[in-house]
Amino acid sequence: MTDSLSGISLPVPEGWYGEELQVGAALTSKESYDCPGDASKTCVKGGAYSAPAVVLGTRGGTAEEVAKADIAANAEESYGGEAYGRITSHDVLASKAVTVAGQKGYLVRWRAVTQEGSDGFVQSLAFPSPSRPDQIVVVRFGVDTDQRQTVLDEITEGIEVAEGGRGSGQDV
């Protein structure tokens, strides 16, 4: 799935689908269920989406600063609120430097413990855009804990520079 704004493509795991957004791209698990905190809403087993940090309102000058600043908002968006009740606690599973699409990035992964229903693995991944190095891209992940945690690694490791994602757009 291509995020042309950020100049990257994300792999679509088996059992998921993807769509390009106005400011990014989204991956969503095909498996859904009634949200435990509000059965009138539908929750999915997992999702991920990319967007520039500035669009998300996440501050920081480096990939590490952005990933660390974004994780709490990501956890709240993915597993807080009416869908699962509040997040009662979290465990930090990873906080490390990674290379994504040839860029030096950083990821923070939590296990978010919810008040109702499934707990979740949440991950904030930040790295400079391959097509706009001054712009930091954030990929937010949220996956129910009954799913394979390795899907987070599979997506992270599969992010590539989008075809035609480099250059000024002037060469024809």
C-alpha positions, 0 to 999 in steps of 0.5 A, a space after each residue: 500500500 503506497 503512502 505517496 505523501 511520505 514516499 513509502 509503501 507498506 506491506 499488507 499482511 495476509 488477512 488485512 487490506 490497505 487503502 491510501 489516505 489523503 495524508 498517508 496510508 492505512 492497513 486494517 485487519 479484515 477480522 472485526 467484532 463488537 467493541 467490548 466497551 460500546 457494542 454499537 461500534 465495530 473494533 478490528 483485530 489490528 490496524 496501522 496507518 502512516 502520516 506525517 508527525 506534523 499532521 498528528 500534532 506529534 512534536 520532536 526534532 528526531 525520530 526517537 523524540 517523535 516516537 516517544 512523544 507519540 506512543 501515549 496518544 497512539 495507545 489512547 487512540 487505539 485502545 482507550 475511550 469508549 471502545 475498550 474503556 480506559 487504559 489501566 496500565 502499560 508495559 514497555 516491550 521495546 524502545 529501540 533504533 531501527 532502519 526503515 526504508 533506508 532511514 534511521 528511525 525509532 520505535 516504541 512498543 507497549 502492551 496496553 492493558 484495557 479496562 474492558 475486552 482485549 489488551 493491545 500491542 501498540 507501536 509508534 514508529 518514526 523515521 524521516 521520509 525518504 522523499 522529504 528528509 526534513 519531514 518525520 513520518 509516523 506509523 501508528 500500530 494497534 493490534 489485539 494481544 490475541 494476534 501475532 505480535 510479529 505482525 508489527 515486525 513484519 510491517 515495520 521490516 516491509 516498509 520500503 521506498 515507494 516506486 518513484 518516491 525519490 527525486 524532485 518530480 522534475 525529471 520526465 
